[in-house]
Amino acid sequence: MAHPKRRISKSRRDKRRTHYKASAPTLTACSNCGEMKLNHRACPSCGYYAGRSMFVPES
């Protein structure tokens, strides 16, 4: 099996990984109640998605 001839230094390894970073989730306003929610998901505060009621929130 193939294996590296020289050890890759930490700085070289970390330079390659500079673009691996977490990004904040994209939020949009709910069309029914106006609360911020994740895209393509039902609103946790009112339970609506695409203009239809998906569930009734508990509180």
C-alpha beads as a LAMMPS data file, in Angstrom:
LAMMPS data file: protein, C-alpha beads

59 atoms
58 bonds

1 atom types
1 bond types

-500.0 500.0 xlo xhi
-500.0 500.0 ylo yhi
-500.0 500.0 zlo zhi

Masses

1 110.0

Atoms # bond

1 1 1 0.000 0.000 0.000
2 1 1 1.084 3.560 -0.648
3 1 1 2.158 5.714 2.276
4 1 1 3.576 9.206 2.616
5 1 1 7.333 9.532 2.350
6 1 1 7.503 12.585 4.657
7 1 1 5.334 13.667 7.546
8 1 1 3.063 16.629 6.757
9 1 1 3.730 19.467 9.193
10 1 1 0.986 20.917 11.384
11 1 1 1.173 24.279 9.649
12 1 1 0.799 22.684 6.218
13 1 1 -2.121 20.558 7.420
14 1 1 -3.800 23.565 9.042
15 1 1 -3.338 25.710 5.919
16 1 1 -5.384 23.149 4.015
17 1 1 -8.122 23.250 6.644
18 1 1 -8.544 27.040 6.793
19 1 1 -11.778 26.859 4.812
20 1 1 -13.388 24.256 7.108
21 1 1 -15.504 26.490 9.280
22 1 1 -18.989 26.494 10.650
23 1 1 -21.471 28.880 9.101
24 1 1 -24.500 30.399 10.773
25 1 1 -27.827 28.872 9.707
26 1 1 -29.876 30.932 7.269
27 1 1 -32.997 32.301 8.917
28 1 1 -36.074 33.831 7.299
29 1 1 -39.185 35.440 8.682
30 1 1 -42.276 33.246 8.930
31 1 1 -44.919 34.382 6.438
32 1 1 -47.691 33.689 8.969
33 1 1 -46.433 35.113 12.287
34 1 1 -43.216 36.935 11.366
35 1 1 -40.946 34.999 13.766
36 1 1 -37.509 33.939 12.527
37 1 1 -37.305 30.286 11.441
38 1 1 -35.011 27.915 9.576
39 1 1 -35.564 27.644 5.813
40 1 1 -37.656 24.712 4.524
41 1 1 -38.973 23.899 8.000
42 1 1 -42.246 24.517 9.791
43 1 1 -42.292 27.536 12.090
44 1 1 -41.760 26.405 15.702
45 1 1 -43.865 29.242 17.128
46 1 1 -47.025 28.975 15.001
47 1 1 -46.661 25.576 13.258
48 1 1 -47.209 26.865 9.720
49 1 1 -45.243 25.898 6.601
50 1 1 -45.996 27.101 3.048
51 1 1 -49.227 28.738 4.213
52 1 1 -50.648 25.569 5.783
53 1 1 -50.859 24.466 9.395
54 1 1 -48.557 21.478 9.956
55 1 1 -48.941 21.133 13.723
56 1 1 -50.299 22.976 16.716
57 1 1 -47.524 24.239 19.012
58 1 1 -47.717 23.083 22.622
59 1 1 -47.350 26.452 24.328

Bonds

1 1 1 2
2 1 2 3
3 1 3 4
4 1 4 5
5 1 5 6
6 1 6 7
7 1 7 8
8 1 8 9
9 1 9 10
10 1 10 11
11 1 11 12
12 1 12 13
13 1 13 14
14 1 14 15
15 1 15 16
16 1 16 17
17 1 17 18
18 1 18 19
19 1 19 20
20 1 20 21
21 1 21 22
22 1 22 23
23 1 23 24
24 1 24 25
25 1 25 26
26 1 26 27
27 1 27 28
28 1 28 29
29 1 29 30
30 1 30 31
31 1 31 32
32 1 32 33
33 1 33 34
34 1 34 35
35 1 35 36
36 1 36 37
37 1 37 38
38 1 38 39
39 1 39 40
40 1 40 41
41 1 41 42
42 1 42 43
43 1 43 44
44 1 44 45
45 1 45 46
46 1 46 47
47 1 47 48
48 1 48 49
49 1 49 50
50 1 50 51
51 1 51 52
52 1 52 53
53 1 53 54
54 1 54 55
55 1 55 56
56 1 56 57
57 1 57 58
58 1 58 59
